[in-house]
Amino acid sequence: MTPFSIDITVPKSAIDAMGHVNNVVYLQWAQDVAEQHWISKTTPEHNTRYAWVVVNHFIDYKHSAFEGEVLVLETWIERYTSATSERHTHIRRKKDGQLLVAAKTTWCFLDRQTEKPTRIPEEVRDLF
């Protein structure tokens, strides 16, 4: 499976008192790249009918990133159950490919109208 990826430049607002990217920011970026991946593959109808919510996150912080660095955020779906997916995200420093963060998130697929978990349709699975 080919990961979906985007590049970002670390803004000053992402830096914490230790002088590097705050751990909470990495979590936000993992959610942001997942959302962009979803939007890139789906139609407005999918977005009106369905939503994803996080069940859990596991994040392994390996190295620090600093203001002004260009990072590559890549994500892919590793496996599905009837109503969940296991999404992986790697955040790397672009200049040297150093893995900074590895994350695994379990997402639950919801019907927007009922706000309840629903089976992931084959047509949605096929998009990813």
N, C-alpha and C positions, 0 to 999 in steps of 0.2 A: 504494500500500500504506500502510495506517495504522500508524504506529509504535506499539509497546507502550511504555508509560512508567510510571515510578514516581518519586515524590518522596523525597528523603532530606535530612536535616539533617546538615551536616558536624560530626562529633564531634571532640572534642579529640584523640582517639587517631589521627586522620587527618593531624594537623599535624606537619610536619617542622621541622628546625632553622632553616629559612628563614622559618618563620611561616605557611606556606600548605600546602595539601594536597600530600602526597607523591605523586610520579608513580606509584609502585607501587600506591597506593591507588586511583587512577583505573583502573588495569588490573584490580584486584579488582572494582571496581564494574561495569566492562564485563562481566566474567564473571558477576557476580551478577545483573545485569538480563537477560542472555541465559538464564540458568538459570530465572529467574522467568517469562520469556516462554514457555519450553518447558513448564514445569509448568502454566502457565495454559491451555495449549492441548491438552495430552495427557492420556491416561488412565494410571492406575497400571500397566496392562499395557504401555503404551509404555515407561514408566520401568523396568520389570522386564526388558524385552526389548532395549532399545537404550540407547546412551550416545553422547555427543559428546565429542571431545577436540580440543584446539587444535592446529592445524598451524602457524599463525603469527599474530602481531599486528602491525599498523602503527598507531601512535598519533601524532597531531599535537596537541601541547600548545600551546594558543593563549593562554590567560589563566589566572590563579590563582584559586583559591577559598579561603575562609577559614572558620575555626571559626564555627559558628552559622548560616551561610548555608544556604538551602534550594536544592537543586539538583534539576533534572529530568533523569533518565536515560531516554533513549529509544533503542529498538533496533528493527531490522527486517532481514529477509533480502532481499538484493538479487538473488542468483542462486545456482543450484545446478549441480553436476556430478552424475555418477552417485552419488558417495559423499561429496561435500563441499558446504558452503554458505558463502557470503560474507555475513557479518553485519556490519552497520554500527551503531555506537553514537555518539550525540551526548550530551554532558553540558553542560547549560546552567544558568546562574544563573536562578532562577525570577523574581526581582524585575524583571530587565531583559531577559531572554532572551538574554543574552550567551553565545555559544558558547565554552566553555572547552576542550573536548576533542572531537576527532573521531577515532574509531577504526574500523578495518576488521580483522575477524578471519576467518580461514579455519578452519572447523570440519570435522572428519572424523566421519562417522556410523559407529558400531560396533555389531556384534552383541555383546551382553554375554556370551553363552555362549562364543563363540569368541574374543572380544576382537580381532577382525579387522574391517577396513573392510567395509562391506556397502552394497549399493545402497539409496538412500533410497526407501522405498515411496511410491507416488503418494498414498496416504491420509495420509501424514505431510506431504508437500509441500502438499497441499490445506489442511491446518490453518493454514498460515502464508501 
